[in-house]
Amino acid sequence: MNSISIKGLSVSYDKKIVLTNIFLDIEPGNVYGIIGPNGAGKSTLFKAVLGLIDVNSGAVLINGEPIESQRKNIVYVPQKDEVDWQFPATVMDIVKMGRYPHKKLFQRMNRQDEEAALDALRQIGIEHLKNRQIGELSGGQQQRVFLARALCQGAGILLLDEPFVGVDITTEEKIISILKNLAAVGKTLLVVHHDLSTVPAYFDKVVLINQRLIAAGDTETTFTEENISKAYGGQLPILQQV
């Protein structure tokens, strides 16, 4: 079964079309790169999959079911500028938020939740930061915290919106290594990404969009000059430098 199945998805904001008639099946056990120019609808695609926005037409199924019954199984790592970094919380506080989908209303965290959070921090390599305030961290450390929160939830599907923005190359390589390890155990990773030079090394499969679906499939056969040209159009001089 596909992890995510998108059937005829169309979305518009204030009568401006953002996505048109998207048909797309996302298979488990892969790291997908979501590729396209600014304004192509990449973040909108994520919000539609998560059920956060109204759609004009079409449907999205998560593990064959509507999102309402699958929220435990899907997690979103937002862009850094969507987060209030001055919020008075420690690294541990943020990571434990990943356990909320597993708790009943007003149910407290227990030792099992604490261990899950610590294990996620260990996987990301930031256990030593657990008592630090998130506002004191570097950009790369902050990004690792939100990836740890995603791991703590234990979801099978992770959506990451430009996770490498503002991080150093060491952190970037660490994150992509973690994502590939997750894919190897059957999880599904979708990553909005803008650095075309790293696409072949980072992603098993790619989805190229620019309001409509340009192409989707194995990176080796899909991330071609022809498909890139279709997706980016007038921005090709920039791409040729890559």
Sequence and secondary structure as in RCSB ss.txt:
>XXXX:A:sequence
MNSISIKGLSVSYDKKIVLTNIFLDIEPGNVYGIIGPNGAGKSTLFKAVLGLIDVNSGAVLINGEPIESQRKNIV
YVPQKDEVDWQFPATVMDIVKMGRYPHKKLFQRMNRQDEEAALDALRQIGIEHLKNRQIGELSGGQQQRVFLARA
LCQGAGILLLDEPFVGVDITTEEKIISILKNLAAVGKTLLVVHHDLSTVPAYFDKVVLINQRLIAAGDTETTFTE
ENISKAYGGQLPILQQV
>XXXX:A:secstr
  SEEEEEEEEEETTEEEEEEEEEEE SS EEEEE  TTSSHHHHHHHHTT S  SEEEEEETTB GGG GGGEE
EE  GGGS TTSS BHHHHHHGGGGGGS TT    HHHHHHHHHHHHHHT GGGTTSBGGGS HHHHHHHHHHHH
HHHT SEEEEESTTTT  HHHHHHHHHHHHHHHHTT EEEEE   GGGHHHH SEEEEESSSEEEEEEHHHHS H
HHHHHHHGGGHHHHHH 
